[in-house]
């Protein structure tokens, strides 16, 4: 190849490079496309927990109460599943999940409690990063009632008394029995078995007269009148 031909080709290539560089930089700025920042994880539509309510908020252990979870906006087509938890499943249990139906903003679930002498449990609803909690107070059973059947007894006849608690006994509970007169005889203690809310006892009329029978559980008392004739 002749020297002047190679030189011409080299000059032509250099000119093309210079022109290309000038076209890329001359008179205008070149901006590289921005990279998208990673998005934070979000709950599905309507997933944010707006409120959690347990009603009533205080019950005797052994009762079942209702929980209501509310989300911020209507649930999508497949609904919104909310995870539930109890801080103490030994005294209060909830289902693992509850689903808010499509187009709805709330759903209800059962909180099943167990007999106890007293406890406070926290129920929590979670969806994604959103959570709400509600407290439930469980109280021990109280002495609710004392009834006598019949309310009148002939001398030397027997009847029956019934003591009733407001809820199941968490353990065997002893209720003390007394009478206002020796005209009627009752046993000194009646035991309400664990898991039960009632127990019966026998009454014997020894003499005639009006008698008051009293059942006592701690500071609580219930009384009923009996006539022996």
C-alpha positions in Angstrom: 0.0 0.0 0.0 1.3 3.4 -0.9 2.2 5.7 2.0 -0.1 8.6 1.0 -3.1 6.3 0.8 -2.6 5.0 4.4 -2.1 8.5 5.6 -5.3 9.7 4.0 -7.3 6.9 5.6 -5.8 7.6 9.0 -6.7 11.3 8.7 -10.3 10.4 7.6 -10.7 8.0 10.6 -9.5 10.7 13.0 -11.9 13.2 11.5 -14.9 10.9 12.0 -14.0 10.3 15.7 -13.7 14.0 16.3 -17.0 14.6 14.6 -18.7 11.9 16.7 -17.4 13.4 19.9 -18.5 16.8 18.9 -22.0 15.5 18.1 -22.3 13.9 21.5 -21.1 16.9 23.6 -21.6 20.0 21.5 -24.4 22.3 22.6 -26.4 19.9 24.7 -26.0 18.1 28.1 -26.2 14.4 28.2 -28.1 13.1 31.3 -27.9 9.5 32.3 -31.2 8.0 33.3 -31.7 8.0 37.0 -31.8 4.6 38.8 -35.0 3.9 40.7 -34.6 3.7 44.5 -35.8 0.4 46.0 -39.4 0.7 47.2 -40.3 0.0 50.9 -42.4 -3.1 51.4 -46.0 -2.2 51.9 -49.1 -4.1 53.1 -51.6 -5.0 50.5 -54.4 -2.6 49.7 -56.4 -1.9 52.8 -54.0 -3.9 54.9 -53.1 -1.3 57.5 -54.7 -2.1 60.9 -56.7 0.9 61.9 -58.2 -0.5 65.2 -58.7 -3.6 67.3 -61.5 -3.8 69.8 -62.4 -6.6 72.3 -65.9 -6.3 73.8 -66.5 -6.5 76.6 -63.1 -5.6 77.8 -63.6 -7.3 81.2 -65.3 -10.6 81.8 -65.4 -13.5 84.2 -62.9 -16.2 83.1 -64.7 -18.9 81.0 -66.7 -16.5 78.9 -66.4 -16.0 75.2 -66.1 -12.4 73.9 -65.9 -10.8 70.5 -63.0 -9.1 68.9 -63.3 -6.7 65.9 -60.4 -5.8 63.7 -60.7 -2.8 61.4 -58.4 -2.0 58.4 -57.8 1.4 56.9 -59.5 0.9 53.6 -61.7 -1.7 51.9 -60.1 -5.1 51.4 -59.1 -6.2 47.9 -60.6 -8.9 45.8 -59.0 -11.8 47.7 -59.7 -10.1 51.1 -57.1 -9.1 53.7 -55.8 -11.7 56.1 -54.9 -10.5 59.6 -52.8 -12.5 62.0 -54.0 -12.8 65.6 -52.2 -13.6 68.8 -52.8 -13.8 72.5 -50.2 -12.9 75.1 -51.4 -15.8 77.3 -53.0 -18.7 75.4 -53.5 -20.6 78.7 -56.3 -18.2 79.7 -57.4 -16.7 76.4 -57.2 -18.1 72.9 -57.9 -16.5 69.4 -57.9 -18.0 65.9 -54.6 -17.8 64.1 -56.0 -15.5 61.5 -59.1 -13.6 60.5 -60.0 -12.5 57.0 -61.6 -9.2 56.2 -63.9 -10.0 53.2 -63.6 -8.2 49.8 -64.9 -4.7 49.9 -65.2 -4.7 53.7 -63.1 -2.9 56.3 -63.7 -5.1 59.4 -64.1 -8.6 60.6 -65.0 -10.2 63.9 -63.5 -13.2 65.7 -64.1 -15.0 69.0 -61.9 -14.7 72.0 -62.4 -17.8 74.2 -61.3 -17.4 77.8 -60.7 -20.0 80.5 -61.6 -20.0 84.2 -59.1 -18.0 86.2 -58.9 -16.2 89.5 -57.8 -13.1 87.6 -55.5 -12.2 84.6 -54.9 -9.5 82.0 -54.3 -10.6 78.4 -53.2 -8.6 75.4 -54.7 -9.5 72.0 -52.7 -8.4 69.0 -53.7 -8.1 65.3 -51.0 -7.8 62.7 -50.9 -7.3 58.9 -47.6 -6.7 57.3 -45.8 -4.0 59.3 -49.1 -2.7 60.8 -50.3 -3.9 64.2 -52.8 -3.0 66.9 -53.4 -4.4 70.4 -56.3 -4.5 72.9 -56.4 -5.6 76.6 -58.8 -8.1 78.0 -59.3 -8.3 81.8 -60.4 -11.6 83.2 -61.8 -11.7 86.7 -62.4 -14.7 89.0 -66.0 -16.0 89.5 -68.2 -14.2 92.0 -70.9 -15.7 94.2 -73.9 -14.9 92.1 -76.9 -16.6 93.8 -78.3 -18.8 96.6 -81.6 -20.5 96.1 -83.6 -22.9 98.4 -86.0 -25.5 97.2 -88.5 -25.6 98.7 -88.5 -22.3 100.6 -90.7 -23.9 103.3 -90.0 -27.2 105.1 -92.0 -29.2 107.6 -90.3 -30.2 110.8 -87.8 -33.1 110.2 -88.2 -32.7 106.4 -85.3 -32.0 104.0 -84.8 -29.6 101.2 -82.0 -28.5 99.0 -79.9 -25.4 98.5 -78.1 -24.3 95.3 -75.1 -21.9 95.2 -74.2 -20.4 91.9 -71.1 -18.7 90.7 -70.9 -16.1 87.9 -68.7 -18.4 85.9 -66.8 -21.7 86.0 -64.6 -22.3 89.0 -60.9 -22.3 87.9 -60.3 -24.8 90.7 -62.3 -26.4 93.5 -64.0 -23.5 95.4 -65.3 -23.9 99.0 -68.3 -21.9 99.9 -69.1 -21.5 103.6 -72.7 -22.1 104.8 -74.3 -20.7 108.0 -77.8 -20.4 109.4 -79.3 -17.7 111.6 -80.9 -20.4 113.9 -80.4 -23.9 115.0 -83.9 -24.7 113.8 -82.3 -25.6 110.5 -79.2 -27.7 109.8 -76.9 -27.3 106.8 -73.4 -28.6 106.1 -70.7 -26.1 107.0 -69.0 -26.1 103.5 -70.2 -26.9 100.0 -67.6 -27.4 97.3 -68.0 -26.2 93.7 -65.8 -28.4 91.5 -63.3 -27.0 89.1 -65.0 -26.2 85.8 -68.4 -26.1 87.3 -70.4 -23.0 88.4 -73.0 -24.6 90.8 -73.2 -27.0 93.7 -76.1 -28.2 95.8 -76.3 -28.9 99.6 -78.9 -30.5 101.9 -81.1 -28.7 104.4 -82.7 -30.4 107.4 -85.5 -28.6 109.4 -85.1 -29.6 113.0 -87.6 -27.1 114.6 -90.2 -24.6 113.5 -89.3 -21.0 112.8 -88.0 -18.6 110.2 -84.3 -19.0 109.3 -81.9 -17.2 107.0 -79.3 -19.3 105.3 -76.1 -17.5 104.2 -73.5 -18.6 101.7 -70.1 -16.9 101.9 -67.2 -16.8 99.5 -64.4 -14.4 100.6 -66.0 -11.0 101.1 -69.1 -12.0 99.1 -72.3 -13.2 100.7 -75.7 -14.4 99.4 -78.7 -15.1 101.7 -82.1 -16.8 101.3 -85.0 -17.2 103.8 -86.5 -20.5 104.8 -89.6 -21.2 106.9 -89.7 -24.4 108.9 -93.2 -25.3 110.2 
